[in-house]
């Protein structure tokens, strides 16, 4: 009710007030992030509980819980680039933001079987949703694809490749490795019968 006139605000007035306040909030947030240099983390969901992104800025880590993340897994080896923070610094920032952290360094090139096993273990031992990252997100998505195809109840090859592609990455060159791991699923399932 308007105190001066004693009249109620119309639904139309309330709607436009909400629109104006919403615009002011968005512009204010954009100005804040521009001024402070904090950029929202752009990530791509591979599954409901797994997402990938590129190198995370330390200033952006406190915003990750608001995006729903419970765990951050670093797949980028320390010392890969001079401008990247070492895993221990990222871990400290992640823990300060009340999330779990795991470090599973994966080198450029072929993905070692040990890295696939280590990532599978880290994903199993930590709460979801999980954010995986490396320099560009490519190794993270590719390593995840090998973990996913190795799971007895994991997605099929086409769905894995589609998820990686939807995440802005590519894993088509892993077709042979994915097919071999799918075959191992069938062998393991047959042995259990």
Secondary structure, 3 states (H helix, E strand, C coil): CCCCCCCCCCHHHHHHHHHHHHHHHHHHHHHHHHHHCCCCCCEEEEECCEEEECCCCHHHHHHCHHHCCCEEEECCCCCCCCCCCCHHHHHHHHHHCCCEEEECCCCCCCCCHHHHHHHHHHHHHCCCCEEEECCCCHHHHHHHHHHHHHCCCCCCHHHHHHHHHHCCCCCHHHHHHHHHHHHHHHHHHHHHC
